[in-house]
Amino acid sequence: MYKHVSTILIITFIISSCGSLVNTPVNTIQEQTLGFHEAIEDSLKKKHSEEKYQSLAFGKMKVFKPDAFLSLDSLYTIKQKYLENDDLRGLNESGVEDLIPRYRAEALKEIDEVKYEIEHIYQLEKTDSITVHHDFFVFNYKDSISMISPFYQFNVLKKYKSLFYDYQFNQHFETTKNYYLSDEELEFLNFFKAREAELIGTDQLQPFMDHTFHLMSLVKKSGTVDFRNVSRKIVLEYYKELNKEVIIESIVNLLALERNDKVIGYELAINWRYDLENSKETTTTFEFSPYLELIKVKDLN
């Protein structure tokens, strides 16, 4: 189990108490965290010296520690409450100060089991794409990297690199203007990021990320994240890729397909004909996933 970073001070104090460390400064939590970040970045720069490494983000540090530290935590918490209440008499009568050295000694026996974990997101640049990595780095109590656990990765075509940064850092992408992120854009990004998380470890992740960034490019062309507008862009793109001259007579508004009050997909119908004299009008339906992935195209006549 782990505690939040506020409990790191106890571990740091214990470590600094090992041996004769007179006048040795104790790092703050912020200093220790920054030190971990630098160690991770230096490690990756050396490992990928022939690739263009770029640090993108770090997750919150988690601390994993054995049970002996939990008891010690409780004593320090009790002591802190007495000090906050300026109750030195109560602190002396509680006997907490006498118990701390014994519990600290027990914790020292298990100091090797103390681990720090940080998730790091970074990119490696290739000729036509970048690879985005999500890795976990584990440090021991000596602040040295003890293990690296790759979590997942995906590729981003270079033409979508700026859109990936918008996606990753929650930035405005509907237009080329330097606007703040709208509530609708944030809802869009959170919706797709939730799906990204669901697909971690599956072979569906890469196709979905490809679709996401392409869809964001269509959003930019539409000037809105409204699926009704973006779905029309998908349809127009579909016929353009067929390399056939067609005339679209009408497009029916996007219809949400629901089951048990949950959207399970969308459907769009269009009426069109070939750009030829006396060509017959055809009605075609386009079926989409909840994420506007084109699933099926069907001619009705």
N, C-alpha and C positions, 0 to 999 in steps of 0.2 A: 504494500500500500504506500501512498505518498501523502505528504503534507504540502501545503502551499509554500511559496518561497519565504514567507515570513519566519518559518521555523528553521531556516538555514543558519541563522545566527548561532543557534545552539550547537549545531554540528561544527561550524567554523571555530567557535570558542573551544570546543573539545579538542579539535585537531591542533589548534595553536597551543594547547596545554600539554601536548605530547612532547616530552623532552625539554631541554633548556632553550626556550625561545624568547629569552628576555629581550625587550625592545623590538621584537618582530611585530610589524603592524598587521592588524587583522583586516582583510579586505571587506568592504561593504558588499551587500547583495548585488548592487548595480555593477560594482567593479568586477565581481566574480562572474556575473553573467556576460559582461563585455569581454572578459578574458576567454570565456568559452566560445563566444562568437568569433573572436580573432583566431583561436586555435582551429576551429572548424574551417574557416575561410583559408587559413594557411595550409591546412591539410589538403583541401581540395585543389588549391592552386598548384601544389606540388604534384598531386595525383593526375591532374588534367593539364599539365604544362603545355601540351600540344593542341589543346582545345581552348576556346575562349570561354573561360568560366566567369559567371556573373552572379553574385549573391542577390537574392530577391527578398527573402523574408525569413524571420525566425519565429518559432512558436514560443509560448510561455514555458519557462523551465519548470520541470517537475522533479521532486525529490523523493526517492524511494529509500526507505530506511527500515531497519529491523525493529522488533517490538520493544527492545530495551530503550530505544530512543523515545518511544511514546510515553513511557512512565516518566522519563526525565523531562519531557515536554510538559507534562502535567504539573510537575514540581515548579518549573520555571514560570508557568502560567499563574500558579497560586502566588508565587513570590512577586510577580509583576503586579498582581491585583493589590497586594498589600502596599507596594511602593506607590502605586497610582493613588491610593487612598491616604498616603502619607502615614500609614499605620505601622511604624517600626516596632512598637511594642507587641502588636499582634503577630508580626512576622517572627520576632524572637520567641514568643510563646508557642508558636505553631510547630517549631522544630524543623521547619522546611530546610533552613540553612544547613542543619546537621545531616539531613538526608541526601542533599544534592551530591556531595563528594562520593558517597557510596554508589548512587545510581549512575554517576558519571563514569565511575570505574567499570561498572557493568557494561555501559554503553561502549566504552573503549574496546572491550573484548570483541565487539561486533562491528567495529568501524569499517572493516573491509567490505561489509555488505552495503554500505552507503553508496547510492548511485544517483547521478543527476542525468536527466534526459531532456534533450532539446530537439524539436523538429526544425529542419532547415529546408527551405525551398530555394532552388538555384537553377540556373540554365547553363547549358553547354551549346555553343553555337557551331552549326555545321554550314555547309555551302548554301543549301537551299532551305534550311529549317533550323529551329532550335529545339533542344530536348529539355523539357522541364522535369526536374527531379524533386521528389519529396522523400527525404531521408531522415532517419532518427539517429542522433549521436548520443552515446552514453559515456559519461565521465565517471571516474572513480573518485574516492575522497581526496586523492592527491591532485585533483583537477586535470588529470590526463585522460585522453580519449581511450576508452577500453573496448568499445564496440561501435560499429556502424551498421545500421539495419536499413537497407533500401526499402521504402514503403511502396511507392508507385511512381510511374513516369508516363509522359505522353509527348508527342511531337507537335510542333506548331509550324506551319509553313511561314516563311519569312514575310509573305505579303499580309499575313494576319498578325504579325508580331505586336504592332501597336494596339490592336484589338485585344490581344491576350493581356497586355498590361492594363488596359481598361477593365478587363474581366477580373484579373487578379487583385487589383487595388481599388475596385469599386469606383471607377471614374466615368464621367459622362462620355457616351459613345453614340448617341442618337444623331448628332450633327458634328460638323467639324469645328463648331464654335467652342470657346473655352468657358462652358457653362458648368454650374454645379450639377452633381448627379441628382436626377429627379427621383421621386418616390417610386414611380413606375419602372424606371430603369433599375433601381435597387431591387424591387420585387422580381424583375426579370432575372437579374444576376443571381439572386438567392435561390430562385427556382431551379436554375440550371446547375448551380453549384451543389445543391442537394442531390441532384441526379448524378453528378460527377462522383460524389462520395459513395452513392449506392453502387456504382459500377467499378469501384476500386477492386483490382484483382481479377477482373473479367476481360475477355477479349472484345467486349462491347465498348470499353472505355475510349479507345483511340478513335473509332468511327464517330462516337458521340461528341468528342471534343472537336473533331473536324467539322461536324455539323454545327456545333455551337458557334464557332468563330465565323463560319460562312454565314450563318443566320444573322450574326451581329453585323456583318458587312451589308446584308440586305436591310437591316434595321437602319443603318446609316443612310442608305439610298432612299428609304421610305421616310426618314425623319421622325419615326415613331416606333415604339415597341409593340404597338397594337397589332395583335395576331391577324386581324382582318386585313390590314394593309400589307403586312409582311407575307401572308399566304398568297396574295395576288402576285407579289414579286416572284415567289417560287413557281407559280403556274406559268408566268410569262417566260421565266428562265427555262422551264421544262420544254416549251415549244421552240424556244430559240436553239436549244441544244439538239433538237430533232433536225435542225437545218432544213425546215420546210416552211414555205410561205403560207401563213394562215391568217385569217381575219377573225378576231374574237368579237362576237356580236354582243355578248352580255356575260356578266359574272354574278352569280348569286352569292349573297353574303355568307360568310363563314358560319357553319352550324356546329355548335358544340355537341358532342355525343356523350351522354351521361349514363351512368349505371350506379344506382344507390346514391344519388346526389353527388357523385364524383365524376369529374371530366375524364373520360378514357380515350378521347381523341377528338378530331375535327373532320368535317367534310365540307368540300367546296365544289359546286357545280358550275360549269361554264358551257355556253353555246358558241360554237365556232364553225368555220368552214375553210376549205382550202381557197387560196387566192386564185381561183380559176373560174371561168365563166360557167354558170349553171351548176356550180358545185353544191352538194347537199349539206345542209346544216347538221351538225352533230352535237349531241349533249354528252359531256364527259364529266365524271365525278373524280375528285381527288381526295384520297383518304390520308389523314395525317395522324401521327402519334400526339400525345399531350404536349410534346416538345417541338411540334411542327416538322417532324421527320416524315418525309413522303413515303407512305407505306404501299399504297395501291392506286393505280389509275385505271378507270373502267369506262369504256364507251357504252352508252345506253342505247344507241340506235345507229 
